[in-house]
Amino acid sequence: MSSNGTIRTFFDLAADGAPIGRLTFQLRDDICPKTCENFRALCTGEKGFGYKGCIFYRVIPGFCACSGDFETNNAERSGGRSIFSEKYFEDENFILKHDSRGILSMDNYGWPNTVSSRFFITFDEAPWLDDYHVAFDGFDTFDCLESYGILEGYGAQKGRTTATITIENCGQISLTLTYQSIDRSMQAKSKNR
């Protein structure tokens, strides 16, 4: 997956309160700036509400995992809102496709221009979602794929999860801190040689 976006976010997940791993995403703010800003701000909680504490209310192996309804935490399509003044905002574009595992996309309320906070992550390609849901990229690093597989393992064909999967913590990852961490790691490895 090619990622040219500059925003990185993360979710620390738990199953029935026990940590199961971190998912990290690189958002394509170069293609979907408004959608990415909405998602980023919901990850940081800087508007006073957001994804922290949300559950994955639907996980269907081979298809997707759904979350982002921090108001009702269910699949009834009644909760969730954007960071903007309106509950919904318009579909920004449909440039990115649901062409692989790990695509991050905004859910809607079943009709156009109803983007809010609800999102899903694909477990496989899903081309029938193209031109209906705004994709804005997906997994940033392969090291989170283990957590991704674990998340899928808590699903069932009807979508009910076998445990309560919660976003225990979430936020934005600073690129400066990431590069500093890489530099420290490389320095430590060179000292050990």
Protein Blocks (a to p, Z undefined) as FASTA:
>chain_A
ZZfbfbdcdddddeehiafbdcdddddfklmmmlmmmmmmmmnopnopajehpacfbdce
hiaccehilmnopakopgccdfbfbfbdcdfblmbccfbghiacdddehiahiackbccd
dfbdcfklgokaccebjafbfklmmmmmmmmmmgcfkopafbdcddfbgcdddfklmmmm
mmmmmmmmmmmZZ
